[in-house]
Amino acid sequence: MNQLLVFICDGAPVRGEIVSIGSAWQAIQERRNDPPAVRKILGDFVGAATLLSASLKFDGTLIIQAQSKGPIQLLVVECKSDLSMRATVKLSVEPSEIDDQATLGELLDASNSGRLAITLDPADREPGQAPYQGIVALQEYFGDELRPVTSASEAIALYMQNSEQLDTRIWLSSNDKNVGGLLLQRLPDSGGHAHLDPQIAAEGWSRIQTLGETITNEELLSLPPQTILRRLFLEESIEYGVRSFPVRPIRFSCTCSRNKVADVLRMLGEEEVQGILEERGSVETICDFCAKPYRFDAVDCLQVFKTDLLSDATRPPSKGH
């Protein structure tokens, strides 16, 4: 299953999404060897990125980025508007040093340093135009006490509350084979549900949340989105109406290319690249997302800096990758 289902509740100001990811999540893991606790956090954020990407109203990419001074130094999930995705994690410690039961707070919020950024990057962004980005800390106050969030679900809900001002509930679950998620979002009082009395709208939002809270991790990880929709909202559909849209496919896809590596070499500068060549004989790198290797020998690097033709600067290597 690699599917996302969007639905609308007619009796409440609520839109929802259900996601089930199988082989696309396994494709991400095939290229990685993360400790179980890290894999769990990455899987949950993969589910979150897919759910949030479903509401993009433009051709582009949604990027979830979490970073801290903790064992997880950087976590990145990219999901395009066509629901193609990739993900990676960088650790500041050896994988063997991470306990299997380590929490998100322990891995991503050491010394209250964790930050979550969500970036919306349109494909047709003009040169010099910055993408939209919202950033929140991975902590929140419980009374007078500042505590780290305990899950990806809490982190996303906190972001939506602070950056988007949207009431959002999200449930996420992941294991070695599957990722599952459910998102409920209260729609603005104006618009499609303007006919609902405010009290009825508030009751409807509360009612849909109560139904959502009955979802289990096992159901999220084993059932297709259509089955989950019927399981959760059958009575709601009969009494008030629930409309779903055609399921959308999800796939793993990496956007790395030899051209992009050449751009990185240009940013490093000819002098630094020449130093690498003198030391190693070639410049070699591996994509963090898909583990694809790239190799630039002395002739390749010369073309990168001397040619005006991008196609010449990124010609296929004579040997290696």
Secondary structure, DSSP 8 states (H G I E B T S, - for coil): -EEEEEEEETTTTEEEEEEEESHHHHHHHHT----HHHHHHHHHHHHHHHHHHTT--SSEEEEEEEE-SSSEEEEEEEEETTSEEEEEEEESS-GGGS-TT--HHHHH-GGG--EEEEEEEETT--TT---EEEEEESEEEETTEEEE--SHHHHHHHHIIIII---EEEEEEE-SS-EEEEEEEE--SSSTTTTS-HHHHHHHHHHHHHHHTT--HHHHHHS-HHHHHHHHHHHHHHHT-EEE---EE-EE-----HHHHHHHHHHH-HHHHHHHHHHHSSEEEE-TTT--EEEE-HHHHHHHHH-S-HHHHT---SS--
